[in-house]
Amino acid sequence: MNKFFKRFLIFLLILVGVITLTWIVVASMFEKQVGQKLVTEINKQLTTELIVQEFDLSAIRTFPKIAANLQGVILKDSRGGVLMEADELSFRFGFLSLFGSSLNVESVVLRDGAVNVQIDSRGNGNYDIFKESETTTDEAPTDSGEGTRIDLKKAQLKNMELIFQDESTDQTVLSNVKDATFAGQFSSKKFILKSKAAIQSSFVEMEGVRYLVGQNIGYDADLLVNLNEDLYDLQKVKVTLGTNVFEVDGTFETWEDGPYFDLFFTCTEGNVSSLIALLPAQYLEYLGDFTSRGDFVFKAAVKGQSTTRLSPEIRAEISLQNGRIESPRMRDPLKDVSFTAKFTNGKYRADDSSVFAIENLKGYFNRELFEMQLRVENLDDPRIDFLADGAVPMKSLYG
C-alpha cells in the first residue's frame, strides 16, 4: 500500500507539472495574437484612443484564468487630454477562450495610476468617449464572429488616484482609491451591481471650502442599475466616513440637465466628535479636540435636482441622549447631555433660506444644570436667536 501511494503521488506531481508546462507554453504561443485582439477591439469601441506600451500573457498568477496584461496604458479623453493612465490594465478570461473564434473577457483589473474627470462650465464631461452601442435589448450581446467579446462581470481598481473637477458646480475631489471592486452583468441594460471600496480622501472642495480632508472612506453597496432609464436604485448601501457608518436608501437618476436625488441617510454607529471631524479645517480649530459618547442618531434626506441653478432639498437631524462631552480645555466634562440639532436649506434651497437650530440642550457641569437653545436663520446674513440658562462653574470652563 505504501508503494502504491508513493507511486500515485509521483504520478500526480508529474501530471501537475505537465499540465502547468503545457499551460505556460500554450499561453506564450497566443501572447502576441491576444494582445493585438484586445487593443484593436477596445479601440473599435472608442471615439478616442487607448495607447499601450507593453503586453504580456500570464497563466500562473491568475490560474485557472488567463490574464492579458496591458502595461503603460494611456486612455485619451474627448478633448485630446488624458482620461486615464495606469501601470497595468489586466483582462481575465478562461483558458479555452484561446482556442475559440472569440476571446470572452470576464473581468478587468486596473492598478497604479490615475483617472482624471473634467466637467466644464456648461456641464460637458471629458469622459464621453464610447461609441453608441447597437444593442437595444436587455440581454447580453451575442458573439456572431471572430474577435474579442468583452462581457464584463467584475472590475477592480487598485491604488488609483481620482481627480474630479466640475466647473459648473465649483467642485473638486482628490482621493486615492486603494481598493474597489464592481461585480455585475455589465453587458446588460438592467442588472444588480455589487461594489465595495476603501478610499483615502485628500479633500472634497465645494465653493472654495474643503471637506473630508485626510479622511478614510469606505462603502459596501448593492444597486439595481437600469441603464434604459438612467436609474440607480440603492438596495443595500453602507458608507463609512471616519468612524461613522451611514446606511443609505433611495434612488439616483441621471437627467439631461443634472442629476436627480431621492436619498435618505441614517447613522447610529457614530458620535458627535467623529461627525465634527468631518467639518472643514477652519471649524476644527475650535471644535476638533471635543470627544463624546452616548446614544447618538443622525438622519438626513436629500431630494430634488442638482443643476447650475437648482439645488436639492436638504434636511438633517442629529440627536444625543445620555451623553458625555469632554475636551482638554475643560476641567470637568458636560454630563447627562441631551439635545436635538436640525438643519434645512429651506423653501428656496439656498443659504439665505437655510435654518440651523439646536433645541433643548441640557447637561450638567459638576452637578450644575446648564440649558441652551440656538436658532440661526439666513446663513448669508445670519439672524441669531440664542438662549442659555443655568450655572456654569468657571473652574470647569476657564480653559
C-alpha positions as CSV (number, residue, x, y, z in Angstrom):
1,M,0.0,0.0,0.0
2,N,2.8,2.4,0.8
3,K,4.5,1.8,-2.6
4,F,1.1,2.3,-4.3
5,F,0.5,5.7,-2.6
6,K,4.1,6.8,-3.2
7,R,3.8,6.0,-7.0
8,F,0.4,7.6,-7.1
9,L,1.8,10.8,-5.5
10,I,4.7,10.8,-8.0
11,F,2.2,10.4,-10.9
12,L,0.1,13.3,-9.6
13,L,3.2,15.6,-9.3
14,I,4.3,14.7,-12.9
15,L,0.7,15.3,-14.2
16,V,0.5,18.7,-12.5
17,G,3.9,19.6,-13.9
18,V,3.0,18.5,-17.4
19,I,-0.3,20.5,-17.2
20,T,1.4,23.6,-15.8
21,L,4.1,23.4,-18.5
22,T,1.5,22.9,-21.2
23,W,-0.5,25.9,-19.8
24,I,2.5,28.2,-19.9
25,V,3.7,27.1,-23.4
26,V,0.2,27.4,-25.0
27,A,-0.3,30.8,-23.3
28,S,3.0,32.1,-24.7
29,M,2.1,30.9,-28.2
30,F,-1.0,33.1,-28.2
31,E,0.6,36.1,-26.4
32,K,1.1,38.4,-29.4
33,Q,-2.2,37.5,-31.0
34,V,-4.3,38.1,-27.8
35,G,-2.6,41.5,-27.2
36,Q,-3.4,42.7,-30.7
37,K,-7.0,41.4,-30.4
38,L,-7.7,43.2,-27.1
39,V,-6.2,46.6,-28.1
40,T,-7.9,46.5,-31.5
41,E,-11.3,45.6,-30.1
42,I,-11.2,48.2,-27.4
43,N,-10.2,51.0,-29.8
44,K,-13.1,49.9,-32.1
45,Q,-15.5,50.8,-29.3
46,L,-13.9,54.2,-28.6
47,T,-14.1,57.6,-30.2
48,T,-10.6,58.3,-28.8
49,E,-7.6,56.0,-28.4
50,L,-6.1,53.5,-26.0
51,I,-2.3,53.6,-26.1
52,V,-0.3,50.6,-24.7
53,Q,3.5,50.4,-24.3
54,E,3.9,46.7,-23.5
55,F,1.9,43.5,-23.3
56,D,2.3,40.0,-21.7
57,L,0.1,37.0,-21.0
58,S,0.1,35.5,-17.5
59,A,-1.0,31.9,-16.9
60,I,0.3,31.1,-13.4
61,R,-0.5,34.1,-11.2
62,T,-4.2,34.0,-12.2
63,F,-4.8,30.3,-12.5
64,P,-7.3,28.9,-13.6
65,K,-7.9,32.1,-15.6
66,I,-5.5,33.6,-18.2
67,A,-4.5,37.3,-17.6
68,A,-3.8,39.6,-20.5
69,N,-1.7,42.4,-19.0
70,L,-1.5,45.8,-20.9
71,Q,1.3,47.8,-19.4
72,G,2.0,51.5,-19.6
73,V,-1.7,52.3,-20.5
74,I,-2.9,55.8,-21.6
75,L,-6.6,56.4,-22.5
76,K,-7.3,59.7,-24.3
77,D,-10.3,61.8,-23.3
78,S,-12.8,63.6,-25.6
79,R,-10.7,66.8,-25.5
80,G,-7.4,65.3,-26.5
81,G,-6.1,65.1,-23.0
82,V,-5.6,62.1,-20.7
83,L,-8.7,60.5,-19.1
84,M,-6.9,57.6,-17.5
85,E,-3.3,56.3,-17.2
86,A,-2.2,53.2,-15.4
87,D,0.9,51.0,-15.0
88,E,-1.3,47.9,-15.7
89,L,-4.7,47.1,-17.2
90,S,-5.3,43.4,-16.9
91,F,-8.1,41.4,-18.6
92,R,-9.1,37.9,-17.3
93,F,-10.6,35.1,-19.4
94,G,-11.0,31.3,-19.5
95,F,-8.2,29.2,-20.9
96,L,-10.4,27.6,-23.6
97,S,-11.1,31.1,-25.0
98,L,-7.6,30.9,-26.6
99,F,-8.9,28.2,-28.9
100,G,-12.2,29.8,-29.8
101,S,-13.1,32.2,-32.6
102,S,-13.7,34.9,-30.0
103,L,-11.9,35.9,-26.7
104,N,-14.5,36.1,-23.9
105,V,-13.2,38.6,-21.4
106,E,-14.9,38.2,-18.0
107,S,-13.1,40.6,-15.6
108,V,-10.6,43.5,-15.6
109,V,-8.1,44.9,-13.1
110,L,-6.8,48.5,-13.3
111,R,-3.9,49.3,-11.0
112,D,-1.3,52.0,-10.1
113,G,-2.5,55.1,-12.0
114,A,-4.9,58.0,-12.1
115,V,-8.3,58.8,-13.5
116,N,-8.9,62.5,-14.5
117,V,-12.6,63.5,-14.9
118,Q,-13.2,67.1,-16.0
119,I,-16.6,68.8,-16.4
120,D,-16.7,72.3,-18.0
121,S,-19.0,75.3,-17.0
122,R,-21.7,74.0,-19.4
123,G,-21.8,70.6,-17.8
124,N,-19.9,68.8,-20.6
125,G,-17.6,66.0,-19.4
126,N,-14.3,64.7,-20.9
127,Y,-15.4,61.1,-20.4
128,D,-17.8,60.8,-23.4
129,I,-15.5,58.5,-25.4
130,F,-17.6,55.4,-26.2
131,K,-19.3,54.8,-29.5
132,E,-23.1,54.2,-29.3
133,S,-23.9,50.5,-28.9
134,E,-26.2,48.9,-31.4
135,T,-27.5,46.5,-28.7
136,T,-31.1,47.5,-27.8
137,T,-32.2,44.5,-25.7
138,D,-31.7,43.9,-22.0
139,E,-29.7,40.7,-22.8
140,A,-26.0,40.5,-23.2
141,P,-24.9,40.8,-26.8
142,T,-24.2,37.6,-28.7
143,D,-21.0,36.8,-30.4
144,S,-21.5,36.2,-34.0
145,G,-18.0,36.2,-35.4
146,E,-14.3,36.4,-34.7
147,G,-12.9,39.0,-32.4
148,T,-13.0,39.9,-28.7
149,R,-16.2,39.8,-26.7
150,I,-15.8,42.0,-23.6
151,D,-18.6,40.6,-21.4
152,L,-17.5,42.0,-18.0
153,K,-18.8,40.5,-14.8
154,K,-16.2,42.0,-12.5
155,A,-13.9,45.1,-12.4
156,Q,-11.3,46.0,-9.8
157,L,-9.3,49.2,-9.1
158,K,-6.1,49.1,-7.0
159,N,-4.2,52.2,-6.0
160,M,-5.8,54.6,-8.4
161,E,-5.8,58.3,-7.9
162,L,-9.2,60.0,-8.7
163,I,-9.1,63.6,-9.8
164,F,-12.6,65.2,-10.3
165,Q,-13.2,68.8,-11.3
166,D,-16.6,70.2,-12.1
167,E,-16.6,73.9,-13.1
168,S,-20.4,74.0,-13.4
169,T,-20.8,73.3,-9.7
170,D,-17.4,74.6,-8.4
171,Q,-16.5,71.2,-7.0
172,T,-13.1,69.4,-6.8
173,V,-12.4,66.0,-5.5
174,L,-8.9,64.5,-5.0
175,S,-8.7,61.0,-3.5
176,N,-6.9,57.6,-3.7
177,V,-8.9,54.5,-4.4
178,K,-6.9,51.9,-2.5
179,D,-9.1,49.0,-3.5
180,A,-12.5,48.9,-5.2
181,T,-14.5,46.1,-6.8
182,F,-17.6,46.2,-9.0
183,A,-19.5,43.0,-9.9
184,G,-22.5,42.7,-12.2
185,Q,-23.7,41.7,-15.6
186,F,-22.3,44.9,-17.2
187,S,-23.3,44.0,-20.7
188,S,-27.0,44.1,-19.8
189,K,-29.1,47.2,-19.6
190,K,-30.6,46.2,-16.3
191,F,-28.6,44.4,-13.5
192,I,-27.6,44.2,-9.9
193,L,-24.3,46.0,-9.2
194,K,-22.4,44.8,-6.1
195,S,-19.5,47.1,-5.1
196,K,-17.0,47.6,-2.2
197,A,-14.3,50.2,-1.8
198,A,-11.7,51.6,0.5
199,I,-10.7,55.2,-0.3
200,Q,-8.3,57.7,1.2
201,S,-9.8,61.2,0.7
202,S,-7.3,64.1,0.2
203,F,-10.1,66.6,0.1
204,V,-13.6,67.4,-1.3
205,E,-13.8,71.1,-2.2
206,M,-17.1,72.9,-2.7
207,E,-17.2,76.6,-3.4
208,G,-13.7,77.1,-2.0
209,V,-14.3,75.2,1.2
210,R,-12.6,71.9,1.8
211,Y,-14.3,68.9,3.5
212,L,-13.2,65.3,4.3
213,V,-9.5,66.3,4.5
214,G,-7.4,63.2,5.0
215,Q,-10.4,61.1,5.9
216,N,-10.8,57.3,5.2
217,I,-14.0,56.5,3.2
218,G,-15.5,53.1,2.5
219,Y,-18.7,51.6,1.2
220,D,-20.4,48.3,0.7
221,A,-23.3,48.6,-1.8
222,D,-25.9,46.7,-3.8
223,L,-27.6,48.8,-6.5
224,L,-30.2,48.0,-9.1
225,V,-28.9,49.6,-12.3
226,N,-31.4,50.4,-15.1
227,L,-29.4,51.9,-18.0
228,N,-32.6,52.3,-20.1
229,E,-34.0,54.8,-17.6
230,D,-30.6,56.0,-16.2
231,L,-31.9,55.0,-12.8
232,Y,-29.9,53.7,-9.8
233,D,-31.9,52.1,-7.0
234,L,-29.9,51.7,-3.8
235,Q,-30.9,48.3,-2.4
236,K,-28.4,47.9,0.4
237,V,-25.7,50.5,1.0
238,K,-23.4,51.2,3.9
239,V,-21.0,54.1,3.8
240,T,-18.2,54.6,6.3
241,L,-16.8,58.2,6.9
242,G,-14.1,58.1,9.5
243,T,-15.7,56.1,12.4
244,N,-19.2,56.9,11.3
245,V,-21.3,54.2,9.5
246,F,-24.2,55.5,7.4
247,E,-27.0,53.4,5.9
248,V,-28.2,54.9,2.6
249,D,-31.6,54.2,0.9
250,G,-33.3,55.7,-2.1
251,T,-32.7,56.4,-5.8
252,F,-30.4,58.4,-8.1
253,E,-31.3,59.4,-11.6
254,T,-29.1,61.0,-14.3
255,W,-31.2,63.6,-16.1
256,E,-30.0,65.5,-19.1
257,D,-29.6,68.9,-17.3
258,G,-28.5,67.5,-14.0
259,P,-28.9,64.5,-11.6
260,Y,-32.0,63.9,-9.5
261,F,-31.6,62.6,-5.9
262,D,-34.1,61.0,-3.6
263,L,-31.9,59.7,-0.8
264,F,-32.2,59.0,2.9
265,F,-29.3,58.6,5.3
266,T,-29.2,57.2,8.9
267,C,-26.3,56.7,11.3
268,T,-26.4,55.1,14.7
269,E,-22.8,53.8,14.6
270,G,-21.0,57.1,15.4
271,N,-20.8,60.0,17.7
272,V,-20.7,63.8,17.8
273,S,-16.9,64.1,17.9
274,S,-16.4,61.8,14.8
275,L,-19.0,63.9,13.0
276,I,-17.2,67.1,14.0
277,A,-14.0,65.6,12.5
278,L,-15.7,65.7,9.0
279,L,-16.1,69.5,9.2
280,P,-13.9,72.0,7.3
281,A,-10.5,72.8,8.8
282,Q,-11.4,76.3,9.9
283,Y,-14.0,74.8,12.3
284,L,-11.8,72.1,13.7
285,E,-9.6,74.8,15.3
286,Y,-12.4,75.4,17.7
287,L,-14.2,72.0,17.9
288,G,-11.6,69.4,16.9
289,D,-10.5,68.4,20.4
290,F,-14.0,67.6,21.7
291,T,-14.9,64.0,22.3
292,S,-18.3,62.5,23.1
293,R,-20.2,59.3,23.8
294,G,-23.9,58.5,24.3
295,D,-26.9,57.4,22.4
296,F,-26.3,59.1,19.0
297,V,-28.6,59.2,16.0
298,F,-28.1,61.1,12.7
299,K,-30.8,61.3,9.9
300,A,-30.7,63.2,6.7
301,A,-32.6,63.4,3.4
302,V,-31.6,64.8,0.0
303,K,-34.4,65.2,-2.6
304,G,-34.5,67.1,-5.8
305,Q,-32.5,68.0,-8.9
306,S,-29.0,69.5,-8.8
307,T,-28.1,71.9,-11.7
308,T,-26.2,75.1,-12.1
309,R,-29.3,77.0,-10.9
310,L,-31.1,74.4,-8.7
311,S,-30.1,72.6,-5.5
312,P,-31.9,69.6,-4.0
313,E,-33.8,69.9,-0.7
314,I,-31.6,69.0,2.3
315,R,-32.8,68.1,5.7
316,A,-30.7,66.8,8.6
317,E,-31.1,66.0,12.2
318,I,-28.7,64.9,15.0
319,S,-29.8,63.8,18.5
320,L,-27.8,62.8,21.5
321,Q,-29.2,61.3,24.7
322,N,-27.5,60.2,27.9
323,G,-24.3,61.8,26.5
324,R,-21.0,63.0,27.8
325,I,-18.9,65.7,26.1
326,E,-15.2,66.3,27.1
327,S,-12.3,68.5,25.9
328,P,-8.7,69.0,27.2
329,R,-9.7,72.7,27.6
330,M,-12.5,71.7,30.1
331,R,-11.6,70.7,33.6
332,D,-15.0,68.9,34.0
333,P,-17.0,67.2,31.4
334,L,-20.6,68.1,30.5
335,K,-22.5,65.0,31.7
336,D,-26.0,63.6,31.1
337,V,-26.2,65.6,27.8
338,S,-29.3,65.6,25.6
339,F,-30.1,67.7,22.6
340,T,-31.5,67.7,19.1
341,A,-29.9,69.7,16.2
342,K,-31.6,70.3,12.9
343,F,-30.7,71.8,9.6
344,T,-32.7,72.6,6.4
345,N,-31.8,74.7,3.4
346,G,-35.4,76.0,3.4
347,K,-38.0,76.9,0.8
348,Y,-35.6,78.3,-1.8
349,R,-32.9,75.6,-1.1
350,A,-30.2,78.2,-0.7
351,D,-28.1,79.7,2.1
352,D,-30.4,82.7,2.5
353,S,-33.4,80.4,3.3
354,S,-31.4,77.9,5.5
355,V,-32.1,77.4,9.1
356,F,-29.9,75.7,11.8
357,A,-31.2,75.0,15.3
358,I,-30.2,73.3,18.5
359,E,-33.2,72.5,20.6
360,N,-33.4,71.7,24.3
361,L,-29.8,71.2,25.1
362,K,-29.4,70.1,28.7
363,G,-26.4,68.9,30.7
364,Y,-24.5,69.1,34.0
365,F,-21.2,70.8,34.8
366,N,-20.0,69.5,38.1
367,R,-23.7,68.8,39.1
368,E,-24.8,72.2,38.0
369,L,-27.6,72.2,35.4
370,F,-27.0,74.0,32.1
371,E,-29.6,74.6,29.3
372,M,-29.3,76.2,25.9
373,Q,-31.3,76.8,22.7
374,L,-30.0,78.3,19.4
375,R,-31.6,79.2,16.1
376,V,-29.8,80.7,13.1
377,E,-31.7,81.9,10.0
378,N,-30.2,83.0,6.7
379,L,-26.6,81.8,6.6
380,D,-25.7,84.7,4.1
381,D,-26.8,87.4,6.6
382,P,-27.5,85.5,9.9
383,R,-30.2,86.3,12.3
384,I,-29.4,84.6,15.6
385,D,-31.7,83.7,18.5
386,F,-29.7,82.4,21.4
387,L,-30.8,81.4,25.0
388,A,-28.6,80.0,27.7
389,D,-29.7,79.4,31.3
390,G,-28.0,77.7,34.3
391,A,-25.0,77.7,36.5
392,V,-21.6,77.4,34.8
393,P,-18.7,76.8,37.3
394,M,-15.8,78.9,35.9
395,K,-13.2,76.4,37.2
396,S,-14.8,73.8,34.8
397,L,-14.6,76.0,31.7
398,Y,-11.8,78.6,32.1
399,G,-9.6,76.8,29.5
